[in-house]
Amino acid sequence: MRPKDTLQMTAMFLSGLVLLTLFAGCVSNSPNSASQNAIVQEQSAFIAAAKNCTDTTVTITDAVGTFQYTSSDNCVFTKTLVRLNQSEMQKMKTMLEGKNMTCLYTKGNFDPRLVTSLVGGIEYCSGDLKDDITNLMLFT
């Protein structure tokens, strides 16, 4: 493969990541979307439990993919990207699926963006998922 071809493939991959990142931060409030309302309700219930540092785990599938969120009584949050949407590029799936990050917070001070966005609030987190997302954003 020529360097030019590799550069073009990398540019396409990074463009896809940018679109994924932008899409992951958007939540539709369409009243006609029962599944979207269910997702928002699941997210809200989890966020409320996490703010109280309650042991809880939820798996949510949205337009981006499937994420597992865990909160502990020690105020530790873990986000795992279980699976990306089928339409995502295989290279992105290989890089991000199964990865997780862990975030520490104080009781009553949980950042809901950790659940409602792919990148929001991750500055206080650590782990492979954060590292890979940060690296991809740097090269975009």
Helices and strands as residue ranges (DSSP letters): H 3-24, H 34-51, E 56-61, E 65-71, E 76-84, H 90-96, E 100-104, H 113-116, G 122-124, E 125-126, H 128-138
